[in-house]
Amino acid sequence: MTQTGINRREFARLAAMGAFGASMSRWFPTLANDTAGNPARTKSCILLWMPGGPSHIDTFDPKPDHANGGQFKPIATSVPGIQIGEHLPKLAQQMEHVVPIRSMTSKEGDHSRATYVIRTGYKAEGPVAYPTIGSVLSKALATPDAELPNYVSIGPYRFLNPAAYAPGFLGPKFAPLVVGTPNSANTENYSDDSLRVRNLSYPQGVNVAQADARLNLLDGLEADFAASRPGVVV
């Protein structure tokens, strides 16, 4: 959800090289180098949403010697006083970089309603459609004229409650770019091709030089249009 130094032409060139498919690793170094050289681009958020994933009592909140504790043993971490589940030994060594939150509670007994509460911060009541967390962060942290999407959602599991993944009253401007097939119950079968951003490859018969010429033409037309309307955001 951050602005990138990669311009539209470079984005198209990387896409044509397959940067968003099997060759994705060629794209990441470019973004990483740009981020490292631009301290202003440090605000971002990655949310791993794992429906059906491991319980908190088996991972970050084992509750040892408690009636509601998990079945696995707690282990010490690099932070004195903080223990986590025994199956996370490598993460335990990096706990000084982690902030576990153990104070979150919910009285929602339904997965659908609970999903809405966690992703929006509000109960699913009344006519107001509240925005999901990604849309909120996109509005709060992102740059409106960013060249790349401010909010990307990979294979969102929207089966339980589609409204929990929507931009709500913020509108479609803050909706995510969805990559992959939503609601896939078998995400382990995702391939590079299924996670490819659509419509980024050059059309058949169009090479890089021709695509660059078209982008140059578009840049010129947009510049003329903007110049003819001073003071107007276009």
Phi and psi restraints in degrees (value plus and minus 20) as a CYANA .aco file:
   2 THR   PHI    -151.4  -111.4
   2 THR   PSI     139.7   179.7
   3 GLN   PHI     -97.6   -57.6
   3 GLN   PSI     124.0   164.0
   4 THR   PHI    -138.6   -98.6
   4 THR   PSI     132.6   172.6
   5 GLY   PHI     -98.2   -58.2
   5 GLY   PSI     -27.0    13.0
   6 ILE   PHI     -96.1   -56.1
   6 ILE   PSI     104.2   144.2
   7 ASN   PHI    -105.4   -65.4
   7 ASN   PSI     158.8   198.8
   8 ARG   PHI     -82.2   -42.2
   8 ARG   PSI     -59.0   -19.0
   9 ARG   PHI     -86.5   -46.5
   9 ARG   PSI     -63.1   -23.1
  10 GLU   PHI     -85.9   -45.9
  10 GLU   PSI     -56.3   -16.3
  11 PHE   PHI     -81.6   -41.6
  11 PHE   PSI     -65.1   -25.1
  12 ALA   PHI     -85.8   -45.8
  12 ALA   PSI     -58.2   -18.2
  13 ARG   PHI     -86.3   -46.3
  13 ARG   PSI     -63.5   -23.5
  14 LEU   PHI     -83.5   -43.5
  14 LEU   PSI     -58.0   -18.0
  15 ALA   PHI     -84.0   -44.0
  15 ALA   PSI     -61.6   -21.6
  16 ALA   PHI     -85.8   -45.8
  16 ALA   PSI     -47.9    -7.9
  17 MET   PHI     -97.2   -57.2
  17 MET   PSI     -23.4    16.6
  18 GLY   PHI      67.6   107.6
  18 GLY   PSI       2.4    42.4
  19 ALA   PHI     -85.6   -45.6
  19 ALA   PSI     -38.4     1.6
  20 PHE   PHI    -122.8   -82.8
  20 PHE   PSI      -9.2    30.8
  21 GLY   PHI    -142.5  -102.5
  21 GLY   PSI    -145.1  -105.1
  22 ALA   PHI     -85.0   -45.0
  22 ALA   PSI     -43.4    -3.4
  23 SER   PHI    -119.7   -79.7
  23 SER   PSI       7.3    47.3
  24 MET   PHI     -77.3   -37.3
  24 MET   PSI     -50.5   -10.5
  25 SER   PHI     -82.9   -42.9
  25 SER   PSI     -40.6    -0.6
  26 ARG   PHI     -95.8   -55.8
  26 ARG   PSI     -41.2    -1.2
  27 TRP   PHI    -106.9   -66.9
  27 TRP   PSI     -57.5   -17.5
  28 PHE   PHI     -79.6   -39.6
  28 PHE   PSI     -63.5   -23.5
  29 PRO   PHI     -78.6   -38.6
  29 PRO   PSI     -56.1   -16.1
  30 THR   PHI     -83.1   -43.1
  30 THR   PSI     -64.9   -24.9
  31 LEU   PHI     -86.5   -46.5
  31 LEU   PSI     -60.5   -20.5
  32 ALA   PHI     -83.0   -43.0
  32 ALA   PSI     -63.6   -23.6
  33 ASN   PHI     -84.9   -44.9
  33 ASN   PSI     -59.3   -19.3
  34 ASP   PHI     -85.5   -45.5
  34 ASP   PSI     -60.7   -20.7
  35 THR   PHI     -85.7   -45.7
  35 THR   PSI     -63.2   -23.2
  36 ALA   PHI     -82.7   -42.7
  36 ALA   PSI     -52.3   -12.3
  37 GLY   PHI    -109.4   -69.4
  37 GLY   PSI     -17.8    22.2
  38 ASN   PHI    -154.1  -114.1
  38 ASN   PSI      68.3   108.3
  39 PRO   PHI     -77.2   -37.2
  39 PRO   PSI     -43.6    -3.6
  40 ALA   PHI     -88.8   -48.8
  40 ALA   PSI     -35.2     4.8
  41 ARG   PHI    -117.6   -77.6
  41 ARG   PSI      22.1    62.1
  42 THR   PHI    -119.8   -79.8
  42 THR   PSI     -26.4    13.6
  43 LYS   PHI    -112.6   -72.6
  43 LYS   PSI      92.7   132.7
  44 SER   PHI    -177.8  -137.8
  44 SER   PSI     147.4   187.4
  45 CYS   PHI    -165.1  -125.1
  45 CYS   PSI     110.3   150.3
  46 ILE   PHI    -137.5   -97.5
  46 ILE   PSI      97.6   137.6
  47 LEU   PHI    -127.2   -87.2
  47 LEU   PSI      99.7   139.7
  48 LEU   PHI    -116.3   -76.3
  48 LEU   PSI      87.2   127.2
  49 TRP   PHI    -120.2   -80.2
  49 TRP   PSI      92.6   132.6
  50 MET   PHI    -141.4  -101.4
  50 MET   PSI      57.7    97.7
  51 PRO   PHI     -83.9   -43.9
  51 PRO   PSI     111.0   151.0
  52 GLY   PHI      61.3   101.3
  52 GLY   PSI     -10.4    29.6
  53 GLY   PHI     -99.0   -59.0
  53 GLY   PSI    -195.2  -155.2
  54 PRO   PHI     -83.9   -43.9
  54 PRO   PSI     126.7   166.7
  55 SER   PHI     -91.6   -51.6
  55 SER   PSI     136.2   176.2
  56 HIS   PHI     -83.5   -43.5
  56 HIS   PSI     -50.4   -10.4
  57 ILE   PHI     -95.9   -55.9
  57 ILE   PSI     -30.2     9.8
  58 ASP   PHI    -122.4   -82.4
  58 ASP   PSI     -22.2    17.8
  59 THR   PHI    -147.7  -107.7
  59 THR   PSI    -103.7   -63.7
  60 PHE   PHI    -117.2   -77.2
  60 PHE   PSI     -29.2    10.8
  61 ASP   PHI    -161.0  -121.0
  61 ASP   PSI      49.5    89.5
  62 PRO   PHI     -87.5   -47.5
  62 PRO   PSI     -38.6     1.4
  63 LYS   PHI      31.0    71.0
  63 LYS   PSI      41.2    81.2
  64 PRO   PHI     -82.1   -42.1
  64 PRO   PSI     123.6   163.6
  65 ASP   PHI      40.0    80.0
  65 ASP   PSI       6.9    46.9
  66 HIS   PHI    -138.3   -98.3
  66 HIS   PSI     128.7   168.7
  67 ALA   PHI     -80.3   -40.3
  67 ALA   PSI     -48.0    -8.0
  68 ASN   PHI    -119.7   -79.7
  68 ASN   PSI      -5.9    34.1
  69 GLY   PHI     -90.8   -50.8
  69 GLY   PSI     144.7   184.7
  70 GLY   PHI    -102.8   -62.8
  70 GLY   PSI     154.6   194.6
  71 GLN   PHI    -106.3   -66.3
  71 GLN   PSI     -30.6     9.4
  72 PHE   PHI    -118.7   -78.7
  72 PHE   PSI     139.4   179.4
  73 LYS   PHI    -100.2   -60.2
  73 LYS   PSI     124.9   164.9
  74 PRO   PHI    -101.2   -61.2
  74 PRO   PSI     131.7   171.7
  75 ILE   PHI    -147.7  -107.7
  75 ILE   PSI     133.0   173.0
  76 ALA   PHI     -90.7   -50.7
  76 ALA   PSI     136.9   176.9
  77 THR   PHI    -143.6  -103.6
  77 THR   PSI    -197.8  -157.8
  78 SER   PHI     -91.8   -51.8
  78 SER   PSI     -27.7    12.3
  79 VAL   PHI    -128.8   -88.8
  79 VAL   PSI      96.1   136.1
  80 PRO   PHI     -75.7   -35.7
  80 PRO   PSI     113.8   153.8
  81 GLY   PHI      72.7   112.7
  81 GLY   PSI     -30.8     9.2
  82 ILE   PHI    -129.4   -89.4
  82 ILE   PSI     103.3   143.3
  83 GLN   PHI    -137.9   -97.9
  83 GLN   PSI     128.7   168.7
  84 ILE   PHI    -153.7  -113.7
  84 ILE   PSI     158.3   198.3
  85 GLY   PHI     -84.0   -44.0
  85 GLY   PSI     129.4   169.4
  86 GLU   PHI     -85.4   -45.4
  86 GLU   PSI     -36.2     3.8
  87 HIS   PHI    -108.9   -68.9
  87 HIS   PSI     -10.5    29.5
  88 LEU   PHI    -143.1  -103.1
  88 LEU   PSI      32.9    72.9
  89 PRO   PHI     -86.1   -46.1
  89 PRO   PSI     -57.0   -17.0
  90 LYS   PHI     -91.0   -51.0
  90 LYS   PSI     -59.0   -19.0
  91 LEU   PHI     -85.6   -45.6
  91 LEU   PSI     -53.9   -13.9
  92 ALA   PHI     -79.6   -39.6
  92 ALA   PSI     -52.0   -12.0
  93 GLN   PHI     -94.2   -54.2
  93 GLN   PSI     -34.8     5.2
  94 GLN   PHI    -133.5   -93.5
  94 GLN   PSI      -0.9    39.1
  95 MET   PHI     -83.5   -43.5
  95 MET   PSI     -40.9    -0.9
  96 GLU   PHI     -86.0   -46.0
  96 GLU   PSI     -34.5     5.5
  97 HIS   PHI    -120.8   -80.8
  97 HIS   PSI     -14.8    25.2
  98 VAL   PHI    -139.6   -99.6
  98 VAL   PSI     123.0   163.0
  99 VAL   PHI    -140.2  -100.2
  99 VAL   PSI      73.0   113.0
 100 PRO   PHI     -93.0   -53.0
 100 PRO   PSI     116.2   156.2
 101 ILE   PHI    -130.0   -90.0
 101 ILE   PSI      94.1   134.1
 102 ARG   PHI    -132.2   -92.2
 102 ARG   PSI      -7.8    32.2
 103 SER   PHI    -123.0   -83.0
 103 SER   PSI     -21.7    18.3
 104 MET   PHI     -95.6   -55.6
 104 MET   PSI     112.6   152.6
 105 THR   PHI    -157.3  -117.3
 105 THR   PSI     142.3   182.3
 106 SER   PHI    -171.8  -131.8
 106 SER   PSI     120.1   160.1
 107 LYS   PHI    -117.2   -77.2
 107 LYS   PSI     -14.5    25.5
 108 GLU   PHI     -98.6   -58.6
 108 GLU   PSI     102.6   142.6
 109 GLY   PHI    -115.0   -75.0
 109 GLY   PSI     -22.9    17.1
 110 ASP   PHI    -125.2   -85.2
 110 ASP   PSI     111.1   151.1
 111 HIS   PHI     -80.3   -40.3
 111 HIS   PSI     -60.2   -20.2
 112 SER   PHI     -82.6   -42.6
 112 SER   PSI     -69.4   -29.4
 113 ARG   PHI     -87.8   -47.8
 113 ARG   PSI     -58.2   -18.2
 114 ALA   PHI     -85.2   -45.2
 114 ALA   PSI     -57.8   -17.8
 115 THR   PHI     -79.8   -39.8
 115 THR   PSI     -61.9   -21.9
 116 TYR   PHI     -84.6   -44.6
 116 TYR   PSI     -62.8   -22.8
 117 VAL   PHI     -81.5   -41.5
 117 VAL   PSI     -67.8   -27.8
 118 ILE   PHI     -87.9   -47.9
 118 ILE   PSI     -58.1   -18.1
 119 ARG   PHI    -104.2   -64.2
 119 ARG   PSI     -40.5    -0.5
 120 THR   PHI    -136.9   -96.9
 120 THR   PSI     -44.6    -4.6
 121 GLY   PHI      68.6   108.6
 121 GLY   PSI     -17.0    23.0
 122 TYR   PHI    -152.4  -112.4
 122 TYR   PSI     133.8   173.8
 123 LYS   PHI     -94.9   -54.9
 123 LYS   PSI     131.1   171.1
 124 ALA   PHI     -99.3   -59.3
 124 ALA   PSI      55.9    95.9
 125 GLU   PHI    -154.8  -114.8
 125 GLU   PSI     125.2   165.2
 126 GLY   PHI      58.1    98.1
 126 GLY   PSI    -199.1  -159.1
 127 PRO   PHI    -103.4   -63.4
 127 PRO   PSI     -31.6     8.4
 128 VAL   PHI     -95.6   -55.6
 128 VAL   PSI     107.5   147.5
 129 ALA   PHI    -117.4   -77.4
 129 ALA   PSI      86.8   126.8
 130 TYR   PHI    -103.4   -63.4
 130 TYR   PSI     128.0   168.0
 131 PRO   PHI     -98.0   -58.0
 131 PRO   PSI     128.8   168.8
 132 THR   PHI     -91.4   -51.4
 132 THR   PSI     142.2   182.2
 133 ILE   PHI     -78.6   -38.6
 133 ILE   PSI     -57.3   -17.3
 134 GLY   PHI     -83.7   -43.7
 134 GLY   PSI     -59.0   -19.0
 135 SER   PHI     -88.0   -48.0
 135 SER   PSI     -58.4   -18.4
 136 VAL   PHI     -83.8   -43.8
 136 VAL   PSI     -66.8   -26.8
 137 LEU   PHI     -86.9   -46.9
 137 LEU   PSI     -54.5   -14.5
 138 SER   PHI     -81.3   -41.3
 138 SER   PSI     -60.8   -20.8
 139 LYS   PHI     -92.3   -52.3
 139 LYS   PSI     -58.3   -18.3
 140 ALA   PHI    -100.0   -60.0
 140 ALA   PSI     -55.7   -15.7
 141 LEU   PHI    -128.9   -88.9
 141 LEU   PSI     -45.4    -5.4
 142 ALA   PHI    -103.6   -63.6
 142 ALA   PSI     146.1   186.1
 143 THR   PHI    -117.8   -77.8
 143 THR   PSI     106.9   146.9
 144 PRO   PHI     -77.0   -37.0
 144 PRO   PSI     -54.5   -14.5
 145 ASP   PHI    -119.4   -79.4
 145 ASP   PSI       5.7    45.7
 146 ALA   PHI     -80.8   -40.8
 146 ALA   PSI     123.2   163.2
 147 GLU   PHI     -91.9   -51.9
 147 GLU   PSI     -52.0   -12.0
 148 LEU   PHI    -127.9   -87.9
 148 LEU   PSI     140.1   180.1
 149 PRO   PHI     -77.7   -37.7
 149 PRO   PSI     118.0   158.0
 150 ASN   PHI    -100.9   -60.9
 150 ASN   PSI     -40.6    -0.6
 151 TYR   PHI    -160.8  -120.8
 151 TYR   PSI      99.0   139.0
 152 VAL   PHI    -141.7  -101.7
 152 VAL   PSI     113.6   153.6
 153 SER   PHI    -142.2  -102.2
 153 SER   PSI     100.4   140.4
 154 ILE   PHI    -120.2   -80.2
 154 ILE   PSI      96.1   136.1
 155 GLY   PHI      31.0    71.0
 155 GLY   PSI      32.1    72.1
 156 PRO   PHI     -83.3   -43.3
 156 PRO   PSI     115.5   155.5
 157 TYR   PHI    -110.8   -70.8
 157 TYR   PSI      62.6   102.6
 158 ARG   PHI    -114.6   -74.6
 158 ARG   PSI      -7.3    32.7
 159 PHE   PHI     -83.0   -43.0
 159 PHE   PSI     -62.4   -22.4
 160 LEU   PHI     -87.7   -47.7
 160 LEU   PSI     -65.6   -25.6
 161 ASN   PHI    -176.8  -136.8
 161 ASN   PSI      71.8   111.8
 162 PRO   PHI     -75.6   -35.6
 162 PRO   PSI     -53.3   -13.3
 163 ALA   PHI     -84.0   -44.0
 163 ALA   PSI     -43.8    -3.8
 164 ALA   PHI     -92.8   -52.8
 164 ALA   PSI     -30.0    10.0
 165 TYR   PHI    -133.5   -93.5
 165 TYR   PSI     -15.2    24.8
 166 ALA   PHI    -116.7   -76.7
 166 ALA   PSI     139.3   179.3
 167 PRO   PHI     -94.7   -54.7
 167 PRO   PSI     -28.2    11.8
 168 GLY   PHI      38.5    78.5
 168 GLY   PSI    -158.2  -118.2
 169 PHE   PHI     -91.2   -51.2
 169 PHE   PSI     -28.1    11.9
 170 LEU   PHI     -92.2   -52.2
 170 LEU   PSI     -41.9    -1.9
 171 GLY   PHI      70.0   110.0
 171 GLY   PSI     150.2   190.2
 172 PRO   PHI     -83.0   -43.0
 172 PRO   PSI     -39.0     1.0
 173 LYS   PHI     -78.2   -38.2
 173 LYS   PSI     -48.8    -8.8
 174 PHE   PHI    -129.4   -89.4
 174 PHE   PSI      -1.3    38.7
 175 ALA   PHI     -96.5   -56.5
 175 ALA   PSI     135.9   175.9
 176 PRO   PHI    -102.2   -62.2
 176 PRO   PSI     137.6   177.6
 177 LEU   PHI    -100.2   -60.2
 177 LEU   PSI      95.2   135.2
 178 VAL   PHI    -110.5   -70.5
 178 VAL   PSI     105.0   145.0
 179 VAL   PHI    -132.3   -92.3
 179 VAL   PSI     111.9   151.9
 180 GLY   PHI      68.6   108.6
 180 GLY   PSI    -198.9  -158.9
 181 THR   PHI    -114.8   -74.8
 181 THR   PSI      98.0   138.0
 182 PRO   PHI     -81.4   -41.4
 182 PRO   PSI     131.4   171.4
 183 ASN   PHI      48.5    88.5
 183 ASN   PSI      -1.7    38.3
 184 SER   PHI     -91.7   -51.7
 184 SER   PSI     102.5   142.5
 185 ALA   PHI    -102.6   -62.6
 185 ALA   PSI     -34.4     5.6
 186 ASN   PHI    -141.7  -101.7
 186 ASN   PSI      47.8    87.8
 187 THR   PHI     -88.2   -48.2
 187 THR   PSI     -35.6     4.4
 188 GLU   PHI     -88.7   -48.7
 188 GLU   PSI     -34.4     5.6
 189 ASN   PHI    -111.5   -71.5
 189 ASN   PSI     -14.9    25.1
 190 TYR   PHI     -81.4   -41.4
 190 TYR   PSI     117.2   157.2
 191 SER   PHI    -137.2   -97.2
 191 SER   PSI     150.8   190.8
 192 ASP   PHI     -78.2   -38.2
 192 ASP   PSI     -56.5   -16.5
 193 ASP   PHI     -89.6   -49.6
 193 ASP   PSI     -59.9   -19.9
 194 SER   PHI     -89.5   -49.5
 194 SER   PSI     -43.5    -3.5
 195 LEU   PHI    -118.8   -78.8
 195 LEU   PSI      -7.4    32.6
 196 ARG   PHI     -97.0   -57.0
 196 ARG   PSI     117.3   157.3
 197 VAL   PHI     -89.2   -49.2
 197 VAL   PSI     108.0   148.0
 198 ARG   PHI     -95.0   -55.0
 198 ARG   PSI     136.5   176.5
 199 ASN   PHI      41.2    81.2
 199 ASN   PSI      13.6    53.6
 200 LEU   PHI    -127.8   -87.8
 200 LEU   PSI     -37.0     3.0
 201 SER   PHI     -95.4   -55.4
 201 SER   PSI     131.1   171.1
 202 TYR   PHI     -85.4   -45.4
 202 TYR   PSI     126.2   166.2
 203 PRO   PHI     -80.9   -40.9
 203 PRO   PSI     135.7   175.7
 204 GLN   PHI     -79.4   -39.4
 204 GLN   PSI     110.4   150.4
 205 GLY   PHI      70.5   110.5
 205 GLY   PSI     -21.8    18.2
 206 VAL   PHI    -127.9   -87.9
 206 VAL   PSI     103.0   143.0
 207 ASN   PHI    -118.0   -78.0
 207 ASN   PSI    -198.2  -158.2
 208 VAL   PHI     -83.0   -43.0
 208 VAL   PSI     -62.4   -22.4
 209 ALA   PHI     -82.2   -42.2
 209 ALA   PSI     -62.5   -22.5
 210 GLN   PHI     -86.4   -46.4
 210 GLN   PSI     -60.2   -20.2
 211 ALA   PHI     -84.6   -44.6
 211 ALA   PSI     -60.5   -20.5
 212 ASP   PHI     -82.1   -42.1
 212 ASP   PSI     -60.4   -20.4
 213 ALA   PHI     -83.0   -43.0
 213 ALA   PSI     -59.6   -19.6
 214 ARG   PHI     -86.9   -46.9
 214 ARG   PSI     -60.2   -20.2
 215 LEU   PHI     -86.7   -46.7
 215 LEU   PSI     -57.4   -17.4
 216 ASN   PHI     -82.9   -42.9
 216 ASN   PSI     -61.8   -21.8
 217 LEU   PHI     -82.7   -42.7
 217 LEU   PSI     -64.4   -24.4
 218 LEU   PHI     -82.8   -42.8
 218 LEU   PSI     -62.6   -22.6
 219 ASP   PHI     -79.4   -39.4
 219 ASP   PSI     -61.6   -21.6
 220 GLY   PHI     -84.9   -44.9
 220 GLY   PSI     -63.0   -23.0
 221 LEU   PHI     -84.2   -44.2
 221 LEU   PSI     -61.5   -21.5
 222 GLU   PHI     -86.9   -46.9
 222 GLU   PSI     -58.3   -18.3
 223 ALA   PHI     -84.9   -44.9
 223 ALA   PSI     -62.7   -22.7
 224 ASP   PHI     -83.9   -43.9
 224 ASP   PSI     -60.8   -20.8
 225 PHE   PHI     -83.5   -43.5
 225 PHE   PSI     -64.2   -24.2
 226 ALA   PHI     -86.7   -46.7
 226 ALA   PSI     -58.7   -18.7
 227 ALA   PHI     -86.4   -46.4
 227 ALA   PSI     -50.0   -10.0
 228 SER   PHI     -99.6   -59.6
 228 SER   PSI     -26.2    13.8
 229 ARG   PHI    -152.3  -112.3
 229 ARG   PSI      46.1    86.1
 230 PRO   PHI     -82.0   -42.0
 230 PRO   PSI     120.1   160.1
 231 GLY   PHI      64.5   104.5
 231 GLY   PSI     -24.0    16.0
 232 VAL   PHI    -126.2   -86.2
 232 VAL   PSI     110.4   150.4
 233 VAL   PHI     -98.7   -58.7
 233 VAL   PSI     100.9   140.9
